[in-house]
Amino acid sequence: MRQGRKIVPLNLDCDLVGHPTFTFSLSKEAQVFASEILDDTFSLKLSIDLGPEGGHLASLHGPPDLVELFSTLQLQVRCDIVADGYNVLDQDALDTPEVSSESRGKLLEALDLCDGDRVLDLMCGSGTTSQVLLEYAEESAIGISLSMCDTHYSQLRRIDPKVREGAVDITLGDARALPYETESFDVVLLKMGLHEVPQLDQPLVMREVFRILKKGGRFIIWQLLPTTGVWQDVFTDIVRKTSMLARCESQAFNRYFPRDDQLTWLFKNAGFAEYEQIFKVDFSYSTRARLDAELAGDSSKLEILNNFARDRAPQEVRDSALWRDTGEDILLKVPACIYRTYKPL
């Protein structure tokens, strides 16, 4: 049912409700029907209203016959509205995690950029990785056409002017239904983004990447990969708790960190036949580092987070994750891996 849905992110610029992300989607059947029946003379409108008990009521408005026909044919129109929270985070703190020169070098090695490559920085955020690519291209005297895509307008509007000038296009789009033509990119990079998508939708992201890559094109993914199912569940819960305390509802609801074996399955399921691990390093996760970046400096929220982590993590996880608890800070390690694969010729 999830395959083939048309997913359109429409970001509402309203700080009072945490810069909500409105995701509107239609089933395949609804897309075909709407494209054939709708024209410029009328439109469908979706409204969200407060009910008598304070709950939310969603209504679809349009010509009576058309709305009734939608219902009769059981055509699905679905929407989700959540506060993504990016407008209330300390973006400077979020944008400056330490990336070693070795990690940067391995990423560029995996990309293997060539003159004339059309490159997509998928789920690009505020463009820090795109900046690396553009600087490398300039240093290496190669010409690349860089596209940038992210679901959140609040992220895209923070892209540095120099990066914005260097990109050929910057697009608001959903990784599950990318607004690009089939076989249009030589390289797609997805850095620390797959876990932002719900588990059931991660195969859609991988299939979309496969679709938009040219034959022989390269797909590079840099992702945190918990080693065991227990550690995966604990780490995901800790990160989701952080997101909820930070009022980042979309992250709290959606985040799912796949294991290495699950990523392997995702590659194969999408159509990628071969893949290789280019780099692996332990990423250090610190709850104290969340204080300014995500918790608005609220030490009471940090205490809640730390207590949650202590209650949630069994001893086997603490041993495998190199757990260290200083009282104010809990530090743990998660493998961060760079993989490269190719679309078959």
Secondary structure, 3 states (H helix, E strand, C coil): CCCCCEEEEEECCCHHHCCEEEEEEECHHHHHHHHHHCCCCCCCEEEEEECCCCCEEEEEECCHHHHHHHHHCCCCEEEEEEECCHHHCCHHHHCCCCCCHHHHHHHHHHHCCCCCCEEEEECCCCCHHHHHHHHHHHHCCCCCEEEEEECCHHHHCCCCHHHHHHCCEEEECECCECCCCCCCEEEEEEECCHHHCCHHHHHHHHHHHHHHEEEEEEEEEEEECCCCHHHHHHHHHHHHHHHHHCCCHHHHHHCCCCCHHHHHHHHHHHCCCCEEEEEEEEEEEECCCHHHHCCCCCHHHHHHHHHHHHHHCCHHHHHHCCCEECCCCEEEEEEEEEEEEECCC
